[in-house]
Amino acid sequence: MEEIRQNGKIILHSDDGISIKMIFKNLTGKNFQGQKYAEYIRHIAIGEMGFSPGIIEHCRDGEVIGKGKIPNV
């Protein structure tokens, strides 16, 4: 099981082995940048997924395997 947490709360989770890793990269600006990234954060991450600006954690089987930051855009 993989999940993305913020402030100790699970925001997204999956056991497909692919989607959480990809979404984490989207959220932390590794898959795209600039205006597209700002729009993704504003409308998708914050507007639809329930994230807020701040630190996020990528976890696998309960252990943190990556950390990132959602900017305030």
Secondary structure as GFF3:
##gff-version 3
##sequence-region A 1 73
A	DSSP	beta_strand	2	6	.	.	.	ID=ss1
A	DSSP	beta_strand	9	14	.	.	.	ID=ss2
A	DSSP	alpha_helix	19	27	.	.	.	ID=ss3
A	DSSP	alpha_helix	34	39	.	.	.	ID=ss4
A	DSSP	pi_helix	40	49	.	.	.	ID=ss5
A	DSSP	beta_strand	54	60	.	.	.	ID=ss6
A	DSSP	beta_strand	63	70	.	.	.	ID=ss7
###
